[in-house]
Amino acid sequence: MVLELKVPHGQDLATLKELGPIFLCYILSFANVGIYWNNHHHMFHSVKHVGGWVLWANLHLLFWLSLMPFVTGFLGENGVSTLTVAVYAVDLLMCAVSYTLLVIALLAQHGKDSAFARALGSDLKGKLSLASYVISIPLAFWQPLLSLVFIAGVAAAWIVPDRRFAADSRSDDHAR
């Protein structure tokens, strides 16, 4: 993810303080991209087949993730406001929706009785994440800062990589 953090002109702490909101947005966005990358990595280690719909779903996810630098910059440069937080939340919702579509495509490819489906389980955390993003969008129009707390809460819940698929791939390694 490329986000322009402009080097401030000055040699005192106040010049760095101006970058605070942008840097905090960068940290949150970097964590979100990292979470998707880690979980995508673990999930695809348990995948046996990749078909056309999986490739398109994966590209859909990449599209929404590629907008993260834009929405991060929009939020960081313009501050916490109704519109900036709502746009940021919409992109995160679309990332979550596209990841869910990728999972659905992989389930269709592997079948509901596959090792992949068993490793996926009920995906409660994924469903709760989607719900949190859905809530954070209208919440941004009422309490933008609280909306960001919801968004950060989702990231905090996923900061540990998804072990469901990692456990599945480890058991396959032992079976070989």
Steps between C-alpha positions, in 0.01 A plus 500: 500500500641834401388799699679826471629608836650838416818589682419800715712813481626589843705362781263502793241261635213720383586429137469125561176551693333619177557152353327330795155448344648386169737261675221353716287443189800338333549264795132395495504448123831315507361270770189434290700423185733280704206312650355431155842394370560261793154345489507475120837324525379251761173436317666432167734246658195281558364550148525203263340650185466849357243566229387803306257631763770478764733707283232764439409511870867536585533786251193664656672489839817645351301789350353607834832454679668714234273790604634492858774759433241740354247468784782507756638821351151650479441430869850595612523823302147623575455378856227306671173615348175343390601462138862395548413228751200381298711466184768316696238268652340432159835389360560271797148360464565431133830330587311278745221431249750408230693274741168332585427454129844346461422256781164417336675439166754272671221311677323450167828378349576255782154398621319536829645172635861579412794551734485866397137527616582324827792736563279801424236396749220747571727805440330686784781754527469576129125554531543721805762701315260559211231608746741739674590665170131527405435670836805726470376666179179659634675550834752723318215744428417524869827433685799473260750433778287217640477359149881490488499319834278229342739480207804475727317236705463281192872535430582416862284187480691380192853605598588138574501316166210267431625167637213292361674457168849486648389206717349333192820530297710370791281189526541443124877520540493233771279275288756495215 
